[in-house]
Amino acid sequence: MSLQITVYTKDDCGDCARTKKLLTQKGIAHATKHVAEDNATLIASLRSISDAKGIPLGMPMVEVTNLDLGETEQWFGHRPDLVLQHIINPTRRRG
């Protein structure tokens, strides 16, 4: 399974640092995109995702794309449970 993982982070974010550290410790390749306060377009995009999911915008936002299936999962905050579920031990199957 081919995964593309992006972690959206901001300065002085403890949850961002913990999430990136977890991925690094597990040997999981990931890209990091810094969310600067003046990047209104990126912030609006992240807010749109959080609104669609009905949850508050928070950092980090992790985006995991299964390139084989063309499916994307996204979540906000430090969520080791979701890292385990969607990255380390994915259970999604073609249905």
ZATIMAR-32895 format. One record per atom (N, C-alpha, C): residue in three letters; atom name; x, y, z. Coordinates in pm, 1 decimal, always signed. Atoms other than C-alpha are relative to their C-alpha. Example, Ala and Ser with C-alpha at 12.3 -4.5 7.8 and 13.67 -1.06 7.14 Angstrom:
+-----+------+----------+----------+----------+
| res | atom |        x |        y |        z |
+-----+------+----------+----------+----------+
| ALA |    N |    +89.0 |   -119.0 |     +0.0 |
| ALA |   CA |  +1230.0 |   -450.0 |   +780.0 |
| ALA |    C |    +90.0 |   +120.0 |     +0.0 |
| SER |    N |    -82.0 |   -119.0 |     -6.0 |
| SER |   CA |  +1367.0 |   -106.0 |   +714.0 |
| SER |    C |    -77.0 |   +109.0 |    +73.0 |
+-----+------+----------+----------+----------+
END
This chain:
+-----+------+----------+----------+----------+
| res | atom |        x |        y |        z |
+-----+------+----------+----------+----------+
| MET |    N |    +83.9 |   -116.4 |     +0.0 |
| MET |   CA |     +0.0 |     +0.0 |     +0.0 |
| MET |    C |    +89.0 |   +123.5 |     +0.0 |
| SER |    N |    -75.7 |   -124.1 |    +10.3 |
| SER |   CA |   +135.7 |   +340.5 |    -99.6 |
| SER |    C |    -77.1 |   +111.7 |    +67.8 |
| LEU |    N |    +62.5 |   -109.5 |    -72.7 |
| LEU |   CA |    +58.2 |   +621.5 |   +142.8 |
| LEU |    C |    +79.5 |   +128.1 |    -19.4 |
| GLN |    N |    -59.6 |   -132.7 |     +1.5 |
| GLN |   CA |   +126.3 |   +991.7 |   +109.1 |
| GLN |    C |    -52.5 |    +71.8 |   +123.7 |
| ILE |    N |    +39.0 |    -58.0 |   -127.8 |
| ILE |   CA |   +125.2 |  +1164.4 |   +449.1 |
| ILE |    C |    +52.3 |   +142.6 |     +7.4 |
| THR |    N |    -36.5 |   -139.8 |    -17.6 |
| THR |   CA |   +123.0 |  +1538.9 |   +507.7 |
| THR |    C |    -47.9 |    +45.0 |   +137.2 |
| VAL |    N |    +33.6 |    -55.1 |   -130.4 |
| VAL |   CA |   +130.0 |  +1705.8 |   +848.9 |
| VAL |    C |     +4.4 |   +151.4 |    -11.7 |
| TYR |    N |     +9.1 |   -145.5 |     +1.2 |
| TYR |   CA |    +10.8 |  +2066.9 |   +857.9 |
| TYR |    C |    +24.4 |    +47.8 |   +142.5 |
| THR |    N |    -42.0 |    -41.0 |   -133.8 |
| THR |   CA |   +176.0 |  +2244.3 |  +1151.9 |
| THR |    C |     +7.1 |   +151.6 |    +10.5 |
| LYS |    N |    -25.6 |   -141.8 |    -23.8 |
| LYS |   CA |   +223.0 |  +2584.2 |  +1310.4 |
| LYS |    C |   +105.3 |    +11.9 |   +108.7 |
| ASP |    N |   -103.4 |    -24.9 |   -100.1 |
| ASP |   CA |   +486.2 |  +2740.9 |  +1534.4 |
| ASP |    C |    -52.5 |    -25.1 |   +141.4 |
| ASP |    N |    +31.0 |    +16.8 |   -142.1 |
| ASP |   CA |   +491.1 |  +2657.4 |  +1905.7 |
| ASP |    C |   -122.2 |    -87.8 |    +24.3 |
| CYS |    N |   +114.0 |    +91.7 |    -12.5 |
| CYS |   CA |   +243.2 |  +2369.9 |  +1869.1 |
| CYS |    C |    +51.2 |   -132.5 |    +55.8 |
| GLY |    N |    -44.5 |   +124.4 |    -63.2 |
| GLY |   CA |   +307.3 |  +2086.2 |  +2114.0 |
| GLY |    C |    -56.1 |   -123.4 |    -66.5 |
| ASP |    N |    +60.3 |   +115.2 |    +67.0 |
| ASP |   CA |    +61.2 |  +1851.4 |  +1943.3 |
| ASP |    C |    +64.4 |    -24.9 |   -135.7 |
| CYS |    N |    -69.2 |    +13.9 |   +129.2 |
| CYS |   CA |   +232.9 |  +1919.8 |  +1610.8 |
| CYS |    C |   +133.0 |    -71.6 |    +19.9 |
| ALA |    N |   -130.6 |    +59.8 |    -27.0 |
| ALA |   CA |   +573.0 |  +1832.7 |  +1757.3 |
| ALA |    C |    -14.7 |   -147.0 |    +39.0 |
| ARG |    N |    +20.2 |   +139.5 |    -41.5 |
| ARG |   CA |   +439.6 |  +1513.2 |  +1920.3 |
| ARG |    C |    -40.4 |    -88.5 |   -118.1 |
| THR |    N |    +43.3 |    +77.9 |   +116.5 |
| THR |   CA |   +272.9 |  +1400.0 |  +1597.9 |
| THR |    C |   +116.5 |    -27.4 |    -94.2 |
| LYS |    N |   -116.2 |    +19.1 |    +88.5 |
| LYS |   CA |   +584.4 |  +1456.6 |  +1386.5 |
| LYS |    C |   +101.4 |    -94.9 |    +63.8 |
| LYS |    N |    -93.5 |    +88.6 |    -69.8 |
| LYS |   CA |   +798.2 |  +1284.4 |  +1651.7 |
| LYS |    C |    -46.6 |   -145.0 |     -8.3 |
| LEU |    N |    +54.4 |   +135.7 |     +9.1 |
| LEU |   CA |   +567.7 |   +979.2 |  +1653.9 |
| LEU |    C |    +24.1 |    -58.9 |   -138.3 |
| LEU |    N |    -20.7 |    +49.0 |   +136.4 |
| LEU |   CA |   +582.2 |   +947.3 |  +1275.9 |
| LEU |    C |   +147.4 |    -29.6 |    -26.0 |
| THR |    N |   -143.6 |    +19.0 |    +19.0 |
| THR |   CA |   +960.4 |   +987.2 |  +1276.2 |
| THR |    C |    +49.1 |   -123.1 |    +76.0 |
| GLN |    N |    -41.2 |   +116.0 |    -80.1 |
| GLN |   CA |  +1007.4 |   +732.1 |  +1557.8 |
| GLN |    C |    -43.7 |   -131.6 |    -63.9 |
| LYS |    N |    +51.5 |   +120.5 |    +65.0 |
| LYS |   CA |   +797.6 |   +481.2 |  +1362.6 |
| LYS |    C |    +56.9 |    -18.4 |   -140.3 |
| GLY |    N |    -61.9 |    +11.7 |   +131.9 |
| GLY |   CA |  +1003.2 |   +543.5 |  +1048.0 |
| GLY |    C |    -95.7 |    +27.6 |   -114.0 |
| ILE |    N |   +101.8 |    -29.0 |   +100.2 |
| ILE |   CA |   +704.9 |   +683.5 |   +858.1 |
| ILE |    C |    +34.5 |   +130.3 |    -71.7 |
| ALA |    N |    -31.7 |   -118.0 |    +80.5 |
| ALA |   CA |   +794.6 |   +920.6 |   +576.0 |
| ALA |    C |   -122.7 |    +89.9 |     -7.9 |
| HIS |    N |   +109.1 |    -95.7 |     +6.6 |
| HIS |   CA |   +586.0 |  +1236.4 |   +578.1 |
| HIS |    C |    +53.3 |   +137.1 |    -39.6 |
| ALA |    N |    -32.8 |   -138.9 |    +34.2 |
| ALA |   CA |   +584.9 |  +1588.0 |   +441.7 |
| ALA |    C |    -59.4 |    +88.6 |   +108.7 |
| THR |    N |    +49.4 |    -97.6 |    -96.4 |
| THR |   CA |   +540.1 |  +1887.3 |   +668.8 |
| THR |    C |    -27.1 |   +130.3 |    -72.9 |
| LYS |    N |    +33.7 |   -130.2 |    +56.4 |
| LYS |   CA |   +360.9 |  +2203.3 |   +561.9 |
| LYS |    C |    -30.4 |    +93.9 |   +115.6 |
| HIS |    N |    +16.1 |    -98.0 |   -105.5 |
| HIS |   CA |   +387.2 |  +2504.8 |   +786.6 |
| HIS |    C |   -116.6 |    +92.5 |    -33.2 |
| VAL |    N |   +115.6 |    -87.5 |    +17.5 |
| VAL |   CA |    +65.2 |  +2701.7 |   +830.9 |
| VAL |    C |    +34.0 |   +134.7 |    +63.3 |
| ALA |    N |    -32.4 |   -134.3 |    -48.0 |
| ALA |   CA |   +169.8 |  +3064.7 |   +859.9 |
| ALA |    C |   -129.1 |    +79.0 |    +17.2 |
| GLU |    N |   +119.4 |    -80.8 |    -29.1 |
| GLU |   CA |    -80.0 |  +3311.2 |  +1005.0 |
| GLU |    C |    -44.2 |    +82.1 |   -120.8 |
| ASP |    N |    +35.2 |    -84.9 |   +113.3 |
| ASP |   CA |    -64.9 |  +3514.1 |   +683.2 |
| ASP |    C |    -38.7 |    -79.4 |   -125.2 |
| ASN |    N |    +38.4 |    +81.8 |   +114.9 |
| ASN |   CA |   -149.2 |  +3222.2 |   +454.1 |
| ASN |    C |   -151.0 |    -24.6 |     +3.7 |
| ALA |    N |   +145.8 |     +4.5 |     -8.8 |
| ALA |   CA |   -521.3 |  +3294.2 |   +428.9 |
| ALA |    C |    -59.1 |   -112.7 |    -85.0 |
| THR |    N |    +53.3 |   +104.0 |    +88.2 |
| THR |   CA |   -575.2 |  +3048.7 |   +141.0 |
| THR |    C |     +9.6 |   -136.8 |    +65.4 |
| LEU |    N |    -17.6 |   +129.2 |    -65.5 |
| LEU |   CA |   -432.4 |  +2749.7 |   +328.5 |
| LEU |    C |    -88.6 |    -10.0 |   +123.9 |
| ILE |    N |    +83.9 |     +1.0 |   -119.3 |
| ILE |   CA |   -611.6 |  +2843.6 |   +649.7 |
| ILE |    C |   -147.0 |    -18.8 |    -38.4 |
| ALA |    N |   +138.3 |    +15.6 |    +46.0 |
| ALA |   CA |   -942.1 |  +2875.5 |   +460.8 |
| ALA |    C |    -26.8 |   -143.4 |    -44.7 |
| SER |    N |    +14.6 |   +139.0 |    +43.9 |
| SER |   CA |   -886.0 |  +2531.6 |   +306.3 |
| SER |    C |    -11.6 |    -94.2 |   +120.1 |
| LEU |    N |     +5.9 |    +84.2 |   -119.4 |
| LEU |   CA |   -818.0 |  +2372.1 |   +646.3 |
| LEU |    C |   -130.7 |    +22.3 |    +75.9 |
| ARG |    N |   +126.1 |    -30.7 |    -67.8 |
| ARG |   CA |  -1120.1 |  +2550.6 |   +796.3 |
| ARG |    C |   -117.4 |    -67.3 |    -72.3 |
| SER |    N |   +104.2 |    +65.8 |    +78.1 |
| SER |   CA |  -1336.7 |  +2414.0 |   +514.5 |
| SER |    C |     -7.6 |   -149.7 |    +34.1 |
| ILE |    N |     -4.6 |   +141.8 |    -36.7 |
| ILE |   CA |  -1223.9 |  +2060.1 |   +600.1 |
| ILE |    C |    -57.4 |    -20.3 |   +139.9 |
| SER |    N |    +49.5 |    +15.6 |   -137.3 |
| SER |   CA |  -1290.8 |  +2109.1 |   +972.0 |
| SER |    C |   -150.1 |    +25.4 |     +6.5 |
| ASP |    N |   +143.4 |    -27.4 |     +2.3 |
| ASP |   CA |  -1634.0 |  +2259.9 |   +901.9 |
| ASP |    C |    -77.5 |   -117.8 |    -58.0 |
| ALA |    N |    +67.0 |   +114.4 |    +62.8 |
| ALA |   CA |  -1725.9 |  +1968.3 |   +673.5 |
| ALA |    C |     -6.3 |   -119.9 |    +93.9 |
| LYS |    N |     -3.0 |   +110.6 |    -95.1 |
| LYS |   CA |  -1627.9 |  +1723.0 |   +947.8 |
| LYS |    C |    -74.0 |    +35.0 |   +129.1 |
| GLY |    N |    +71.8 |    -43.1 |   -118.6 |
| GLY |   CA |  -1812.2 |  +1928.0 |  +1210.0 |
| GLY |    C |    +84.8 |     +4.1 |   +125.3 |
| ILE |    N |    -90.5 |     -7.6 |   -114.7 |
| ILE |   CA |  -1507.6 |  +1967.3 |  +1432.7 |
| ILE |    C |    +79.5 |   +130.0 |     -7.3 |
| PRO |    N |    -75.6 |   -124.6 |     +2.1 |
| PRO |   CA |  -1305.1 |  +2271.2 |  +1538.6 |
| PRO |    C |   +133.6 |    -15.0 |    -72.1 |
| LEU |    N |   -131.5 |     -3.4 |    +64.3 |
| LEU |   CA |   -998.1 |  +2368.2 |  +1339.5 |
| LEU |    C |   +107.1 |     -4.7 |   +107.6 |
| GLY |    N |   -109.8 |    +12.3 |    -94.4 |
| GLY |   CA |   -687.4 |  +2261.5 |  +1528.4 |
| GLY |    C |   +123.6 |    -49.3 |    -71.8 |
| MET |    N |   -125.8 |    +44.9 |    +58.1 |
| MET |   CA |   -328.4 |  +2172.4 |  +1467.9 |
| MET |    C |    +54.5 |   -113.2 |    +84.6 |
| PRO |    N |    -24.3 |     +6.0 |   +143.0 |
| PRO |   CA |   -180.8 |  +1959.3 |  +1348.6 |
| PRO |    C |   -121.9 |    -53.8 |    -73.4 |
| MET |    N |    +96.5 |    +70.2 |    +83.2 |
| MET |   CA |   -397.9 |  +1849.1 |  +1061.9 |
| MET |    C |    +81.9 |   -101.6 |    -76.2 |
| VAL |    N |    -70.8 |   +108.7 |    +67.6 |
| VAL |   CA |   -283.6 |  +1512.9 |   +930.5 |
| VAL |    C |    -86.5 |    -46.8 |   -115.9 |
| GLU |    N |    +69.4 |    +45.8 |   +119.9 |
| GLU |   CA |   -376.1 |  +1406.4 |   +579.4 |
| GLU |    C |    +73.1 |   -123.5 |    -51.8 |
| VAL |    N |    -57.3 |   +126.3 |    +46.4 |
| VAL |   CA |   -319.0 |  +1047.2 |   +470.8 |
| VAL |    C |    -74.8 |    -41.8 |   -125.9 |
| THR |    N |    +60.0 |    +41.7 |   +126.2 |
| THR |   CA |   -381.1 |   +955.2 |   +108.9 |
| THR |    C |    +51.6 |   -137.9 |    -37.4 |
| ASN |    N |    -32.3 |   +132.9 |    +50.0 |
| ASN |   CA |   -390.2 |   +592.0 |     +0.8 |
| ASN |    C |     +4.5 |    +14.0 |   -151.6 |
| LEU |    N |    -16.4 |    -22.4 |   +143.3 |
| LEU |   CA |   -249.0 |   +630.9 |   -349.2 |
| LEU |    C |    -55.1 |   -115.3 |    -82.9 |
| ASP |    N |    +52.8 |   +115.4 |    +72.4 |
| ASP |   CA |   -359.4 |   +279.1 |   -448.6 |
| ASP |    C |   -151.3 |     +9.0 |    -18.8 |
| LEU |    N |   +145.7 |     -6.5 |     +3.5 |
| LEU |   CA |   -726.3 |   +345.7 |   -367.9 |
| LEU |    C |    -54.0 |   +139.1 |    -30.9 |
| GLY |    N |    +44.2 |   -136.3 |    +23.2 |
| GLY |   CA |   -736.7 |   +721.1 |   -417.6 |
| GLY |    C |    -87.9 |    +53.8 |   +112.2 |
| GLU |    N |    +78.9 |    -42.3 |   -115.9 |
| GLU |   CA |   -883.9 |   +767.0 |    -68.2 |
| GLU |    C |    +85.6 |    +85.2 |    +92.8 |
| THR |    N |    -70.7 |    -88.3 |    -91.9 |
| THR |   CA |   -790.0 |  +1039.8 |   +178.0 |
| THR |    C |    -71.8 |     +5.2 |   +133.7 |
| GLU |    N |    +48.8 |    -16.2 |   -136.9 |
| GLU |   CA |   -833.2 |  +1050.5 |   +555.2 |
| GLU |    C |    +66.8 |   +124.3 |    +57.1 |
| GLN |    N |    -54.9 |   -120.2 |    -62.5 |
| GLN |   CA |   -786.0 |  +1371.3 |   +754.9 |
| GLN |    C |    -49.1 |     +6.6 |   +143.4 |
| TRP |    N |    +41.6 |    -27.2 |   -136.9 |
| TRP |   CA |   -789.2 |  +1455.2 |  +1123.5 |
| TRP |    C |    +82.4 |   +113.1 |    +57.2 |
| PHE |    N |    -63.8 |   -112.1 |    -67.4 |
| PHE |   CA |   -695.8 |  +1735.4 |  +1356.4 |
| PHE |    C |    +45.4 |    -43.1 |   +138.1 |
| GLY |    N |    -51.5 |    +27.0 |   -133.3 |
| GLY |   CA |   -485.0 |  +1718.4 |  +1670.9 |
| GLY |    C |    +95.1 |   -118.6 |     +2.6 |
| HIS |    N |    -91.7 |   +112.8 |    -20.1 |
| HIS |   CA |   -235.1 |  +1468.8 |  +1809.2 |
| HIS |    C |    -84.5 |   -122.8 |    +28.7 |
| ARG |    N |    +86.3 |   +117.6 |     -9.4 |
| ARG |   CA |   -411.8 |  +1136.9 |  +1752.5 |
| ARG |    C |    +79.5 |   -127.4 |    -28.1 |
| PRO |    N |    -76.3 |   +123.0 |    +20.9 |
| PRO |   CA |   -178.3 |   +839.4 |  +1801.5 |
| PRO |    C |    -88.6 |   -117.9 |    -38.4 |
| ASP |    N |    +92.3 |   +107.5 |    +34.8 |
| ASP |   CA |   -484.8 |   +612.9 |  +1777.3 |
| ASP |    C |    -27.7 |     -2.5 |   -150.0 |
| LEU |    N |    +26.4 |     -5.0 |   +143.2 |
| LEU |   CA |   -553.1 |   +732.9 |  +1422.9 |
| LEU |    C |   +126.1 |    -25.9 |    -81.6 |
| VAL |    N |   -126.5 |    +35.1 |    +66.3 |
| VAL |   CA |   -184.9 |   +710.6 |  +1327.9 |
| VAL |    C |    +11.0 |   -151.6 |     -6.2 |
| LEU |    N |     -3.7 |   +146.1 |     -3.5 |
| LEU |   CA |   -202.1 |   +346.1 |  +1434.4 |
| LEU |    C |   -100.8 |    -58.9 |    -98.1 |
| GLN |    N |   +107.3 |    +55.4 |    +83.1 |
| GLN |   CA |   -532.0 |   +282.9 |  +1254.7 |
| GLN |    C |    +21.2 |    +22.0 |   -149.1 |
| HIS |    N |     -3.6 |    -33.4 |   +142.4 |
| HIS |   CA |   -467.3 |   +458.1 |   +924.4 |
| HIS |    C |   +138.0 |     -8.0 |    -64.3 |
| ILE |    N |   -134.2 |     -1.3 |    +57.5 |
| ILE |   CA |    -89.4 |   +448.1 |   +884.2 |
| ILE |    C |    +78.5 |   -125.5 |    +35.6 |
| ILE |    N |    -83.7 |   +111.1 |    -42.7 |
| ILE |   CA |    +82.5 |   +182.8 |  +1092.0 |
| ILE |    C |    -66.4 |   -135.0 |    -27.4 |
| ASN |    N |    +71.2 |   +127.0 |    +15.9 |
| ASN |   CA |   -183.8 |    -88.9 |  +1076.0 |
| ASN |    C |   -133.4 |    +25.0 |    -69.7 |
| PRO |    N |   +125.7 |    -31.8 |    +67.4 |
| PRO |   CA |   -441.6 |    +11.2 |   +813.3 |
| PRO |    C |    -85.1 |   -124.4 |    -21.7 |
| THR |    N |    +92.4 |   +112.7 |    +15.1 |
| THR |   CA |   -748.9 |   -209.0 |   +796.2 |
| THR |    C |    -94.7 |    +20.4 |   -117.4 |
| ARG |    N |    +90.5 |    -26.9 |   +113.0 |
| ARG |   CA |   -921.3 |    -50.6 |   +496.0 |
| ARG |    C |    +24.1 |   -100.8 |   -112.0 |
| ARG |    N |     -8.0 |    +94.3 |   +112.3 |
| ARG |   CA |   -997.2 |   -295.1 |   +219.2 |
| ARG |    C |    -95.0 |    +47.4 |   -108.2 |
| ARG |    N |    +95.0 |    -30.2 |   +108.5 |
| ARG |   CA |  -1157.7 |   -259.4 |   -116.0 |
| ARG |    C |   -131.0 |    -67.8 |    +31.5 |
| GLY |    N |   +125.1 |    +55.7 |    -41.0 |
| GLY |   CA |  -1521.9 |   -308.0 |    -65.7 |
| GLY |    C |    -98.3 |    -21.7 |   -101.5 |
+-----+------+----------+----------+----------+
END
